[in-house]
Amino acid sequence: MTTTNINIRTDSELKAEAQSILADLGFDMSTAINAFLRLIVYQQGISVGISKTPKKTVKLGGWEDKIHIADNFNEPSIF
């Protein structure tokens, strides 16, 4: 397998933030971009699925641990 270089331009803050997140996930920029390109080829399109916990959270006003998601949306759920 031969390799080639890709040169891209991006915002320096975006690059730094992406590198920080990728490092938390155990990736470097080159590995992440190669994984992304392989996914495009495999799926014949663009899809993103790797993520870490979002920075923003929503307060549920006392509903924490009281909301349940049904396994089967066609059947009523009994708590």
mmCIF file of the N, C-alpha and C atoms, coordinates in Angstrom:
data_MODEL
# 
_entry.id   MODEL 
# 
loop_
_atom_site.group_PDB 
_atom_site.id 
_atom_site.type_symbol 
_atom_site.label_atom_id 
_atom_site.label_alt_id 
_atom_site.label_comp_id 
_atom_site.label_asym_id 
_atom_site.label_entity_id 
_atom_site.label_seq_id 
_atom_site.pdbx_PDB_ins_code 
_atom_site.Cartn_x 
_atom_site.Cartn_y 
_atom_site.Cartn_z 
_atom_site.occupancy 
_atom_site.B_iso_or_equiv 
_atom_site.pdbx_formal_charge 
_atom_site.auth_seq_id 
_atom_site.auth_comp_id 
_atom_site.auth_asym_id 
_atom_site.auth_atom_id 
_atom_site.pdbx_PDB_model_num 
ATOM 1   N N  . MET A 1 1  ? 0.851   -1.181 0.000  1.00 0.00 ? 1  MET A N  1 
ATOM 2   C CA . MET A 1 1  ? 0.000   0.000  0.000  1.00 0.00 ? 1  MET A CA 1 
ATOM 3   C C  . MET A 1 1  ? 0.892   1.239  0.000  1.00 0.00 ? 1  MET A C  1 
ATOM 4   N N  . THR A 1 2  ? 0.675   2.086  -0.948 1.00 0.00 ? 2  THR A N  1 
ATOM 5   C CA . THR A 1 2  ? 1.398   3.350  -0.971 1.00 0.00 ? 2  THR A CA 1 
ATOM 6   C C  . THR A 1 2  ? 0.551   4.406  -0.276 1.00 0.00 ? 2  THR A C  1 
ATOM 7   N N  . THR A 1 3  ? 1.195   5.412  0.245  1.00 0.00 ? 3  THR A N  1 
ATOM 8   C CA . THR A 1 3  ? 0.488   6.486  0.940  1.00 0.00 ? 3  THR A CA 1 
ATOM 9   C C  . THR A 1 3  ? 0.636   7.783  0.172  1.00 0.00 ? 3  THR A C  1 
ATOM 10  N N  . THR A 1 4  ? -0.253  8.704  0.468  1.00 0.00 ? 4  THR A N  1 
ATOM 11  C CA . THR A 1 4  ? -0.212  10.023 -0.147 1.00 0.00 ? 4  THR A CA 1 
ATOM 12  C C  . THR A 1 4  ? -0.543  11.051 0.921  1.00 0.00 ? 4  THR A C  1 
ATOM 13  N N  . ASN A 1 5  ? -0.191  12.277 0.683  1.00 0.00 ? 5  ASN A N  1 
ATOM 14  C CA . ASN A 1 5  ? -0.487  13.355 1.614  1.00 0.00 ? 5  ASN A CA 1 
ATOM 15  C C  . ASN A 1 5  ? -1.754  14.082 1.205  1.00 0.00 ? 5  ASN A C  1 
ATOM 16  N N  . ILE A 1 6  ? -2.498  14.542 2.189  1.00 0.00 ? 6  ILE A N  1 
ATOM 17  C CA . ILE A 1 6  ? -3.663  15.387 1.971  1.00 0.00 ? 6  ILE A CA 1 
ATOM 18  C C  . ILE A 1 6  ? -3.418  16.672 2.748  1.00 0.00 ? 6  ILE A C  1 
ATOM 19  N N  . ASN A 1 7  ? -3.535  17.801 2.088  1.00 0.00 ? 7  ASN A N  1 
ATOM 20  C CA . ASN A 1 7  ? -3.390  19.097 2.754  1.00 0.00 ? 7  ASN A CA 1 
ATOM 21  C C  . ASN A 1 7  ? -4.759  19.755 2.832  1.00 0.00 ? 7  ASN A C  1 
ATOM 22  N N  . ILE A 1 8  ? -5.160  20.151 4.033  1.00 0.00 ? 8  ILE A N  1 
ATOM 23  C CA . ILE A 1 8  ? -6.435  20.828 4.204  1.00 0.00 ? 8  ILE A CA 1 
ATOM 24  C C  . ILE A 1 8  ? -6.220  22.097 5.012  1.00 0.00 ? 8  ILE A C  1 
ATOM 25  N N  . ARG A 1 9  ? -7.126  23.029 4.851  1.00 0.00 ? 9  ARG A N  1 
ATOM 26  C CA . ARG A 1 9  ? -7.103  24.249 5.649  1.00 0.00 ? 9  ARG A CA 1 
ATOM 27  C C  . ARG A 1 9  ? -8.317  24.217 6.570  1.00 0.00 ? 9  ARG A C  1 
ATOM 28  N N  . THR A 1 10 ? -8.087  24.565 7.821  1.00 0.00 ? 10 THR A N  1 
ATOM 29  C CA . THR A 1 10 ? -9.176  24.618 8.790  1.00 0.00 ? 10 THR A CA 1 
ATOM 30  C C  . THR A 1 10 ? -8.843  25.662 9.838  1.00 0.00 ? 10 THR A C  1 
ATOM 31  N N  . ASP A 1 11 ? -9.823  26.059 10.576 1.00 0.00 ? 11 ASP A N  1 
ATOM 32  C CA . ASP A 1 11 ? -9.658  27.025 11.651 1.00 0.00 ? 11 ASP A CA 1 
ATOM 33  C C  . ASP A 1 11 ? -8.738  26.434 12.722 1.00 0.00 ? 11 ASP A C  1 
ATOM 34  N N  . SER A 1 12 ? -7.791  27.218 13.217 1.00 0.00 ? 12 SER A N  1 
ATOM 35  C CA . SER A 1 12 ? -6.820  26.709 14.189 1.00 0.00 ? 12 SER A CA 1 
ATOM 36  C C  . SER A 1 12 ? -7.481  26.289 15.502 1.00 0.00 ? 12 SER A C  1 
ATOM 37  N N  . GLU A 1 13 ? -8.527  27.006 15.925 1.00 0.00 ? 13 GLU A N  1 
ATOM 38  C CA . GLU A 1 13 ? -9.231  26.621 17.156 1.00 0.00 ? 13 GLU A CA 1 
ATOM 39  C C  . GLU A 1 13 ? -9.985  25.311 16.970 1.00 0.00 ? 13 GLU A C  1 
ATOM 40  N N  . LEU A 1 14 ? -10.596 25.137 15.799 1.00 0.00 ? 14 LEU A N  1 
ATOM 41  C CA . LEU A 1 14 ? -11.303 23.890 15.491 1.00 0.00 ? 14 LEU A CA 1 
ATOM 42  C C  . LEU A 1 14 ? -10.325 22.721 15.508 1.00 0.00 ? 14 LEU A C  1 
ATOM 43  N N  . LYS A 1 15 ? -9.166  22.910 14.891 1.00 0.00 ? 15 LYS A N  1 
ATOM 44  C CA . LYS A 1 15 ? -8.149  21.857 14.852 1.00 0.00 ? 15 LYS A CA 1 
ATOM 45  C C  . LYS A 1 15 ? -7.712  21.483 16.263 1.00 0.00 ? 15 LYS A C  1 
ATOM 46  N N  . ALA A 1 16 ? -7.431  22.481 17.095 1.00 0.00 ? 16 ALA A N  1 
ATOM 47  C CA . ALA A 1 16 ? -6.971  22.217 18.454 1.00 0.00 ? 16 ALA A CA 1 
ATOM 48  C C  . ALA A 1 16 ? -8.028  21.485 19.270 1.00 0.00 ? 16 ALA A C  1 
ATOM 49  N N  . GLU A 1 17 ? -9.285  21.914 19.152 1.00 0.00 ? 17 GLU A N  1 
ATOM 50  C CA . GLU A 1 17 ? -10.358 21.256 19.899 1.00 0.00 ? 17 GLU A CA 1 
ATOM 51  C C  . GLU A 1 17 ? -10.557 19.819 19.423 1.00 0.00 ? 17 GLU A C  1 
ATOM 52  N N  . ALA A 1 18 ? -10.521 19.620 18.106 1.00 0.00 ? 18 ALA A N  1 
ATOM 53  C CA . ALA A 1 18 ? -10.661 18.270 17.557 1.00 0.00 ? 18 ALA A CA 1 
ATOM 54  C C  . ALA A 1 18 ? -9.517  17.375 18.009 1.00 0.00 ? 18 ALA A C  1 
ATOM 55  N N  . GLN A 1 19 ? -8.291  17.890 17.999 1.00 0.00 ? 19 GLN A N  1 
ATOM 56  C CA . GLN A 1 19 ? -7.142  17.101 18.437 1.00 0.00 ? 19 GLN A CA 1 
ATOM 57  C C  . GLN A 1 19 ? -7.279  16.706 19.901 1.00 0.00 ? 19 GLN A C  1 
ATOM 58  N N  . SER A 1 20 ? -7.779  17.604 20.734 1.00 0.00 ? 20 SER A N  1 
ATOM 59  C CA . SER A 1 20 ? -7.979  17.307 22.148 1.00 0.00 ? 20 SER A CA 1 
ATOM 60  C C  . SER A 1 20 ? -9.003  16.189 22.333 1.00 0.00 ? 20 SER A C  1 
ATOM 61  N N  . ILE A 1 21 ? -10.121 16.277 21.628 1.00 0.00 ? 21 ILE A N  1 
ATOM 62  C CA . ILE A 1 21 ? -11.162 15.250 21.722 1.00 0.00 ? 21 ILE A CA 1 
ATOM 63  C C  . ILE A 1 21 ? -10.643 13.922 21.191 1.00 0.00 ? 21 ILE A C  1 
ATOM 64  N N  . LEU A 1 22 ? -9.942  13.959 20.051 1.00 0.00 ? 22 LEU A N  1 
ATOM 65  C CA . LEU A 1 22 ? -9.393  12.733 19.486 1.00 0.00 ? 22 LEU A CA 1 
ATOM 66  C C  . LEU A 1 22 ? -8.396  12.079 20.434 1.00 0.00 ? 22 LEU A C  1 
ATOM 67  N N  . ALA A 1 23 ? -7.574  12.888 21.099 1.00 0.00 ? 23 ALA A N  1 
ATOM 68  C CA . ALA A 1 23 ? -6.612  12.340 22.059 1.00 0.00 ? 23 ALA A CA 1 
ATOM 69  C C  . ALA A 1 23 ? -7.344  11.638 23.202 1.00 0.00 ? 23 ALA A C  1 
ATOM 70  N N  . ASP A 1 24 ? -8.456  12.226 23.668 1.00 0.00 ? 24 ASP A N  1 
ATOM 71  C CA . ASP A 1 24 ? -9.263  11.585 24.715 1.00 0.00 ? 24 ASP A CA 1 
ATOM 72  C C  . ASP A 1 24 ? -9.811  10.238 24.254 1.00 0.00 ? 24 ASP A C  1 
ATOM 73  N N  . LEU A 1 25 ? -10.074 10.120 22.954 1.00 0.00 ? 25 LEU A N  1 
ATOM 74  C CA . LEU A 1 25 ? -10.597 8.878  22.385 1.00 0.00 ? 25 LEU A CA 1 
ATOM 75  C C  . LEU A 1 25 ? -9.488  7.909  21.967 1.00 0.00 ? 25 LEU A C  1 
ATOM 76  N N  . GLY A 1 26 ? -8.229  8.345  22.096 1.00 0.00 ? 26 GLY A N  1 
ATOM 77  C CA . GLY A 1 26 ? -7.096  7.493  21.750 1.00 0.00 ? 26 GLY A CA 1 
ATOM 78  C C  . GLY A 1 26 ? -6.691  7.553  20.280 1.00 0.00 ? 26 GLY A C  1 
ATOM 79  N N  . PHE A 1 27 ? -7.094  8.610  19.585 1.00 0.00 ? 27 PHE A N  1 
ATOM 80  C CA . PHE A 1 27 ? -6.774  8.773  18.165 1.00 0.00 ? 27 PHE A CA 1 
ATOM 81  C C  . PHE A 1 27 ? -5.848  9.965  17.965 1.00 0.00 ? 27 PHE A C  1 
ATOM 82  N N  . ASP A 1 28 ? -5.053  9.908  16.904 1.00 0.00 ? 28 ASP A N  1 
ATOM 83  C CA . ASP A 1 28 ? -4.393  11.120 16.439 1.00 0.00 ? 28 ASP A CA 1 
ATOM 84  C C  . ASP A 1 28 ? -5.159  11.592 15.197 1.00 0.00 ? 28 ASP A C  1 
ATOM 85  N N  . MET A 1 29 ? -4.849  12.766 14.716 1.00 0.00 ? 29 MET A N  1 
ATOM 86  C CA . MET A 1 29 ? -5.589  13.346 13.603 1.00 0.00 ? 29 MET A CA 1 
ATOM 87  C C  . MET A 1 29 ? -5.514  12.462 12.352 1.00 0.00 ? 29 MET A C  1 
ATOM 88  N N  . SER A 1 30 ? -4.345  11.953 12.032 1.00 0.00 ? 30 SER A N  1 
ATOM 89  C CA . SER A 1 30 ? -4.161  11.136 10.838 1.00 0.00 ? 30 SER A CA 1 
ATOM 90  C C  . SER A 1 30 ? -4.996  9.856  10.908 1.00 0.00 ? 30 SER A C  1 
ATOM 91  N N  . THR A 1 31 ? -4.986  9.192  12.048 1.00 0.00 ? 31 THR A N  1 
ATOM 92  C CA . THR A 1 31 ? -5.762  7.968  12.211 1.00 0.00 ? 31 THR A CA 1 
ATOM 93  C C  . THR A 1 31 ? -7.258  8.250  12.100 1.00 0.00 ? 31 THR A C  1 
ATOM 94  N N  . ALA A 1 32 ? -7.714  9.346  12.707 1.00 0.00 ? 32 ALA A N  1 
ATOM 95  C CA . ALA A 1 32 ? -9.136  9.699  12.654 1.00 0.00 ? 32 ALA A CA 1 
ATOM 96  C C  . ALA A 1 32 ? -9.572  10.017 11.227 1.00 0.00 ? 32 ALA A C  1 
ATOM 97  N N  . ILE A 1 33 ? -8.754  10.761 10.495 1.00 0.00 ? 33 ILE A N  1 
ATOM 98  C CA . ILE A 1 33 ? -9.112  11.111 9.118  1.00 0.00 ? 33 ILE A CA 1 
ATOM 99  C C  . ILE A 1 33 ? -9.120  9.859  8.247  1.00 0.00 ? 33 ILE A C  1 
ATOM 100 N N  . ASN A 1 34 ? -8.157  8.974  8.439  1.00 0.00 ? 34 ASN A N  1 
ATOM 101 C CA . ASN A 1 34 ? -8.145  7.720  7.681  1.00 0.00 ? 34 ASN A CA 1 
ATOM 102 C C  . ASN A 1 34 ? -9.364  6.859  8.001  1.00 0.00 ? 34 ASN A C  1 
ATOM 103 N N  . ALA A 1 35 ? -9.764  6.804  9.266  1.00 0.00 ? 35 ALA A N  1 
ATOM 104 C CA . ALA A 1 35 ? -10.964 6.054  9.644  1.00 0.00 ? 35 ALA A CA 1 
ATOM 105 C C  . ALA A 1 35 ? -12.197 6.669  8.979  1.00 0.00 ? 35 ALA A C  1 
ATOM 106 N N  . PHE A 1 36 ? -12.265 7.991  8.979  1.00 0.00 ? 36 PHE A N  1 
ATOM 107 C CA . PHE A 1 36 ? -13.381 8.691  8.343  1.00 0.00 ? 36 PHE A CA 1 
ATOM 108 C C  . PHE A 1 36 ? -13.434 8.393  6.842  1.00 0.00 ? 36 PHE A C  1 
ATOM 109 N N  . LEU A 1 37 ? -12.286 8.438  6.167  1.00 0.00 ? 37 LEU A N  1 
ATOM 110 C CA . LEU A 1 37 ? -12.243 8.154  4.731  1.00 0.00 ? 37 LEU A CA 1 
ATOM 111 C C  . LEU A 1 37 ? -12.637 6.707  4.435  1.00 0.00 ? 37 LEU A C  1 
ATOM 112 N N  . ARG A 1 38 ? -12.180 5.770  5.267  1.00 0.00 ? 38 ARG A N  1 
ATOM 113 C CA . ARG A 1 38 ? -12.556 4.358  5.075  1.00 0.00 ? 38 ARG A CA 1 
ATOM 114 C C  . ARG A 1 38 ? -14.064 4.167  5.256  1.00 0.00 ? 38 ARG A C  1 
ATOM 115 N N  . LEU A 1 39 ? -14.647 4.876  6.224  1.00 0.00 ? 39 LEU A N  1 
ATOM 116 C CA . LEU A 1 39 ? -16.081 4.797  6.464  1.00 0.00 ? 39 LEU A CA 1 
ATOM 117 C C  . LEU A 1 39 ? -16.864 5.341  5.272  1.00 0.00 ? 39 LEU A C  1 
ATOM 118 N N  . ILE A 1 40 ? -16.406 6.433  4.690  1.00 0.00 ? 40 ILE A N  1 
ATOM 119 C CA . ILE A 1 40 ? -17.048 6.990  3.497  1.00 0.00 ? 40 ILE A CA 1 
ATOM 120 C C  . ILE A 1 40 ? -17.050 5.959  2.367  1.00 0.00 ? 40 ILE A C  1 
ATOM 121 N N  . VAL A 1 41 ? -15.913 5.313  2.146  1.00 0.00 ? 41 VAL A N  1 
ATOM 122 C CA . VAL A 1 41 ? -15.810 4.323  1.075  1.00 0.00 ? 41 VAL A CA 1 
ATOM 123 C C  . VAL A 1 41 ? -16.703 3.124  1.379  1.00 0.00 ? 41 VAL A C  1 
ATOM 124 N N  . TYR A 1 42 ? -16.662 2.628  2.606  1.00 0.00 ? 42 TYR A N  1 
ATOM 125 C CA . TYR A 1 42 ? -17.443 1.452  2.982  1.00 0.00 ? 42 TYR A CA 1 
ATOM 126 C C  . TYR A 1 42 ? -18.944 1.706  2.858  1.00 0.00 ? 42 TYR A C  1 
ATOM 127 N N  . GLN A 1 43 ? -19.396 2.859  3.346  1.00 0.00 ? 43 GLN A N  1 
ATOM 128 C CA . GLN A 1 43 ? -20.828 3.157  3.348  1.00 0.00 ? 43 GLN A CA 1 
ATOM 129 C C  . GLN A 1 43 ? -21.296 3.879  2.083  1.00 0.00 ? 43 GLN A C  1 
ATOM 130 N N  . GLN A 1 44 ? -20.346 4.236  1.232  1.00 0.00 ? 44 GLN A N  1 
ATOM 131 C CA . GLN A 1 44 ? -20.672 5.002  0.029  1.00 0.00 ? 44 GLN A CA 1 
ATOM 132 C C  . GLN A 1 44 ? -21.432 6.281  0.387  1.00 0.00 ? 44 GLN A C  1 
ATOM 133 N N  . GLY A 1 45 ? -21.051 6.891  1.509  1.00 0.00 ? 45 GLY A N  1 
ATOM 134 C CA . GLY A 1 45 ? -21.678 8.120  1.977  1.00 0.00 ? 45 GLY A CA 1 
ATOM 135 C C  . GLY A 1 45 ? -20.999 8.586  3.250  1.00 0.00 ? 45 GLY A C  1 
ATOM 136 N N  . ILE A 1 46 ? -21.560 9.610  3.874  1.00 0.00 ? 46 ILE A N  1 
ATOM 137 C CA . ILE A 1 46 ? -20.975 10.180 5.082  1.00 0.00 ? 46 ILE A CA 1 
ATOM 138 C C  . ILE A 1 46 ? -21.853 9.841  6.278  1.00 0.00 ? 46 ILE A C  1 
ATOM 139 N N  . SER A 1 47 ? -21.238 9.285  7.289  1.00 0.00 ? 47 SER A N  1 
ATOM 140 C CA . SER A 1 47 ? -21.920 8.960  8.534  1.00 0.00 ? 47 SER A CA 1 
ATOM 141 C C  . SER A 1 47 ? -20.927 9.147  9.668  1.00 0.00 ? 47 SER A C  1 
ATOM 142 N N  . VAL A 1 48 ? -21.373 9.694  10.778 1.00 0.00 ? 48 VAL A N  1 
ATOM 143 C CA . VAL A 1 48 ? -20.495 9.916  11.921 1.00 0.00 ? 48 VAL A CA 1 
ATOM 144 C C  . VAL A 1 48 ? -21.082 9.176  13.112 1.00 0.00 ? 48 VAL A C  1 
ATOM 145 N N  . GLY A 1 49 ? -20.260 8.396  13.818 1.00 0.00 ? 49 GLY A N  1 
ATOM 146 C CA . GLY A 1 49 ? -20.790 7.628  14.922 1.00 0.00 ? 49 GLY A CA 1 
ATOM 147 C C  . GLY A 1 49 ? -19.919 7.598  16.164 1.00 0.00 ? 49 GLY A C  1 
ATOM 148 N N  . ILE A 1 50 ? -18.715 8.086  16.118 1.00 0.00 ? 50 ILE A N  1 
ATOM 149 C CA . ILE A 1 50 ? -17.833 8.071  17.279 1.00 0.00 ? 50 ILE A CA 1 
ATOM 150 C C  . ILE A 1 50 ? -17.997 9.388  18.018 1.00 0.00 ? 50 ILE A C  1 
ATOM 151 N N  . SER A 1 51 ? -18.285 9.328  19.306 1.00 0.00 ? 51 SER A N  1 
ATOM 152 C CA . SER A 1 51 ? -18.450 10.565 20.064 1.00 0.00 ? 51 SER A CA 1 
ATOM 153 C C  . SER A 1 51 ? -18.139 10.333 21.527 1.00 0.00 ? 51 SER A C  1 
ATOM 154 N N  . LYS A 1 52 ? -17.984 11.403 22.254 1.00 0.00 ? 52 LYS A N  1 
ATOM 155 C CA . LYS A 1 52 ? -17.855 11.325 23.695 1.00 0.00 ? 52 LYS A CA 1 
ATOM 156 C C  . LYS A 1 52 ? -19.016 12.108 24.290 1.00 0.00 ? 52 LYS A C  1 
ATOM 157 N N  . THR A 1 53 ? -19.178 12.038 25.590 1.00 0.00 ? 53 THR A N  1 
ATOM 158 C CA . THR A 1 53 ? -20.303 12.693 26.244 1.00 0.00 ? 53 THR A CA 1 
ATOM 159 C C  . THR A 1 53 ? -20.334 14.177 25.897 1.00 0.00 ? 53 THR A C  1 
ATOM 160 N N  . PRO A 1 54 ? -21.502 14.686 25.483 1.00 0.00 ? 54 PRO A N  1 
ATOM 161 C CA . PRO A 1 54 ? -21.588 16.109 25.150 1.00 0.00 ? 54 PRO A CA 1 
ATOM 162 C C  . PRO A 1 54 ? -21.259 17.000 26.344 1.00 0.00 ? 54 PRO A C  1 
ATOM 163 N N  . LYS A 1 55 ? -20.753 18.185 26.055 1.00 0.00 ? 55 LYS A N  1 
ATOM 164 C CA . LYS A 1 55 ? -20.406 19.128 27.120 1.00 0.00 ? 55 LYS A CA 1 
ATOM 165 C C  . LYS A 1 55 ? -21.636 19.686 27.802 1.00 0.00 ? 55 LYS A C  1 
ATOM 166 N N  . LYS A 1 56 ? -22.713 19.914 27.048 1.00 0.00 ? 56 LYS A N  1 
ATOM 167 C CA . LYS A 1 56 ? -23.902 20.532 27.602 1.00 0.00 ? 56 LYS A CA 1 
ATOM 168 C C  . LYS A 1 56 ? -24.872 19.457 28.094 1.00 0.00 ? 56 LYS A C  1 
ATOM 169 N N  . THR A 1 57 ? -25.450 19.674 29.252 1.00 0.00 ? 57 THR A N  1 
ATOM 170 C CA . THR A 1 57 ? -26.463 18.773 29.778 1.00 0.00 ? 57 THR A CA 1 
ATOM 171 C C  . THR A 1 57 ? -27.722 19.570 30.071 1.00 0.00 ? 57 THR A C  1 
ATOM 172 N N  . VAL A 1 58 ? -28.806 18.872 30.177 1.00 0.00 ? 58 VAL A N  1 
ATOM 173 C CA . VAL A 1 58 ? -30.089 19.508 30.422 1.00 0.00 ? 58 VAL A CA 1 
ATOM 174 C C  . VAL A 1 58 ? -30.587 19.081 31.793 1.00 0.00 ? 58 VAL A C  1 
ATOM 175 N N  . LYS A 1 59 ? -30.957 20.025 32.622 1.00 0.00 ? 59 LYS A N  1 
ATOM 176 C CA . LYS A 1 59 ? -31.560 19.730 33.912 1.00 0.00 ? 59 LYS A CA 1 
ATOM 177 C C  . LYS A 1 59 ? -33.004 19.341 33.678 1.00 0.00 ? 59 LYS A C  1 
ATOM 178 N N  . LEU A 1 60 ? -33.440 18.272 34.318 1.00 0.00 ? 60 LEU A N  1 
ATOM 179 C CA . LEU A 1 60 ? -34.787 17.775 34.102 1.00 0.00 ? 60 LEU A CA 1 
ATOM 180 C C  . LEU A 1 60 ? -35.761 18.210 35.182 1.00 0.00 ? 60 LEU A C  1 
ATOM 181 N N  . GLY A 1 61 ? -35.379 19.140 36.036 1.00 0.00 ? 61 GLY A N  1 
ATOM 182 C CA . GLY A 1 61 ? -36.287 19.695 37.036 1.00 0.00 ? 61 GLY A CA 1 
ATOM 183 C C  . GLY A 1 61 ? -36.905 18.667 37.963 1.00 0.00 ? 61 GLY A C  1 
ATOM 184 N N  . GLY A 1 62 ? -36.100 17.748 38.473 1.00 0.00 ? 62 GLY A N  1 
ATOM 185 C CA . GLY A 1 62 ? -36.611 16.748 39.396 1.00 0.00 ? 62 GLY A CA 1 
ATOM 186 C C  . GLY A 1 62 ? -37.062 15.457 38.727 1.00 0.00 ? 62 GLY A C  1 
ATOM 187 N N  . TRP A 1 63 ? -37.003 15.390 37.399 1.00 0.00 ? 63 TRP A N  1 
ATOM 188 C CA . TRP A 1 63 ? -37.428 14.185 36.682 1.00 0.00 ? 63 TRP A CA 1 
ATOM 189 C C  . TRP A 1 63 ? -36.283 13.189 36.488 1.00 0.00 ? 63 TRP A C  1 
ATOM 190 N N  . GLU A 1 64 ? -35.074 13.513 36.965 1.00 0.00 ? 64 GLU A N  1 
ATOM 191 C CA . GLU A 1 64 ? -33.955 12.593 36.835 1.00 0.00 ? 64 GLU A CA 1 
ATOM 192 C C  . GLU A 1 64 ? -34.335 11.246 37.451 1.00 0.00 ? 64 GLU A C  1 
ATOM 193 N N  . ASP A 1 65 ? -33.955 10.164 36.814 1.00 0.00 ? 65 ASP A N  1 
ATOM 194 C CA . ASP A 1 65 ? -34.223 8.779  37.232 1.00 0.00 ? 65 ASP A CA 1 
ATOM 195 C C  . ASP A 1 65 ? -35.707 8.438  37.275 1.00 0.00 ? 65 ASP A C  1 
ATOM 196 N N  . LYS A 1 66 ? -36.577 9.298  36.762 1.00 0.00 ? 66 LYS A N  1 
ATOM 197 C CA . LYS A 1 66 ? -38.011 9.007  36.731 1.00 0.00 ? 66 LYS A CA 1 
ATOM 198 C C  . LYS A 1 66 ? -38.510 8.798  35.310 1.00 0.00 ? 66 LYS A C  1 
ATOM 199 N N  . ILE A 1 67 ? -37.653 9.018  34.326 1.00 0.00 ? 67 ILE A N  1 
ATOM 200 C CA . ILE A 1 67 ? -38.028 8.850  32.931 1.00 0.00 ? 67 ILE A CA 1 
ATOM 201 C C  . ILE A 1 67 ? -37.452 7.521  32.450 1.00 0.00 ? 67 ILE A C  1 
ATOM 202 N N  . HIS A 1 68 ? -38.309 6.693  31.873 1.00 0.00 ? 68 HIS A N  1 
ATOM 203 C CA . HIS A 1 68 ? -37.890 5.385  31.382 1.00 0.00 ? 68 HIS A CA 1 
ATOM 204 C C  . HIS A 1 68 ? -38.240 5.282  29.907 1.00 0.00 ? 68 HIS A C  1 
ATOM 205 N N  . ILE A 1 69 ? -37.385 4.620  29.156 1.00 0.00 ? 69 ILE A N  1 
ATOM 206 C CA . ILE A 1 69 ? -37.640 4.405  27.741 1.00 0.00 ? 69 ILE A CA 1 
ATOM 207 C C  . ILE A 1 69 ? -38.082 2.964  27.566 1.00 0.00 ? 69 ILE A C  1 
ATOM 208 N N  . ALA A 1 70 ? -39.227 2.777  26.921 1.00 0.00 ? 70 ALA A N  1 
ATOM 209 C CA . ALA A 1 70 ? -39.786 1.444  26.717 1.00 0.00 ? 70 ALA A CA 1 
ATOM 210 C C  . ALA A 1 70 ? -38.917 0.633  25.767 1.00 0.00 ? 70 ALA A C  1 
ATOM 211 N N  . ASP A 1 71 ? -38.837 -0.674 26.014 1.00 0.00 ? 71 ASP A N  1 
ATOM 212 C CA . ASP A 1 71 ? -38.130 -1.564 25.101 1.00 0.00 ? 71 ASP A CA 1 
ATOM 213 C C  . ASP A 1 71 ? -38.909 -1.743 23.806 1.00 0.00 ? 71 ASP A C  1 
ATOM 214 N N  . ASN A 1 72 ? -40.227 -1.741 23.911 1.00 0.00 ? 72 ASN A N  1 
ATOM 215 C CA . ASN A 1 72 ? -41.100 -1.930 22.764 1.00 0.00 ? 72 ASN A CA 1 
ATOM 216 C C  . ASN A 1 72 ? -42.092 -0.785 22.726 1.00 0.00 ? 72 ASN A C  1 
ATOM 217 N N  . PHE A 1 73 ? -42.006 0.066  21.749 1.00 0.00 ? 73 PHE A N  1 
ATOM 218 C CA . PHE A 1 73 ? -42.866 1.241  21.691 1.00 0.00 ? 73 PHE A CA 1 
ATOM 219 C C  . PHE A 1 73 ? -44.307 0.912  21.295 1.00 0.00 ? 73 PHE A C  1 
ATOM 220 N N  . ASN A 1 74 ? -44.562 -0.348 20.939 1.00 0.00 ? 74 ASN A N  1 
ATOM 221 C CA . ASN A 1 74 ? -45.920 -0.760 20.585 1.00 0.00 ? 74 ASN A CA 1 
ATOM 222 C C  . ASN A 1 74 ? -46.700 -1.250 21.795 1.00 0.00 ? 74 ASN A C  1 
ATOM 223 N N  . GLU A 1 75 ? -46.026 -1.441 22.903 1.00 0.00 ? 75 GLU A N  1 
ATOM 224 C CA . GLU A 1 75 ? -46.662 -1.938 24.119 1.00 0.00 ? 75 GLU A CA 1 
ATOM 225 C C  . GLU A 1 75 ? -46.537 -0.888 25.218 1.00 0.00 ? 75 GLU A C  1 
ATOM 226 N N  . PRO A 1 76 ? -47.569 -0.762 26.067 1.00 0.00 ? 76 PRO A N  1 
ATOM 227 C CA . PRO A 1 76 ? -47.446 0.184  27.178 1.00 0.00 ? 76 PRO A CA 1 
ATOM 228 C C  . PRO A 1 76 ? -46.372 -0.267 28.161 1.00 0.00 ? 76 PRO A C  1 
ATOM 229 N N  . SER A 1 77 ? -45.725 0.692  28.765 1.00 0.00 ? 77 SER A N  1 
ATOM 230 C CA . SER A 1 77 ? -44.667 0.393  29.724 1.00 0.00 ? 77 SER A CA 1 
ATOM 231 C C  . SER A 1 77 ? -45.186 0.556  31.138 1.00 0.00 ? 77 SER A C  1 
ATOM 232 N N  . ILE A 1 78 ? -44.917 -0.431 31.982 1.00 0.00 ? 78 ILE A N  1 
ATOM 233 C CA . ILE A 1 78 ? -45.327 -0.374 33.383 1.00 0.00 ? 78 ILE A CA 1 
ATOM 234 C C  . ILE A 1 78 ? -44.056 -0.174 34.211 1.00 0.00 ? 78 ILE A C  1 
ATOM 235 N N  . PHE A 1 79 ? -44.066 0.823  35.068 1.00 0.00 ? 79 PHE A N  1 
ATOM 236 C CA . PHE A 1 79 ? -42.872 1.132  35.861 1.00 0.00 ? 79 PHE A CA 1 
ATOM 237 C C  . PHE A 1 79 ? -42.946 0.399  37.152 1.00 0.00 ? 79 PHE A C  1 
# 
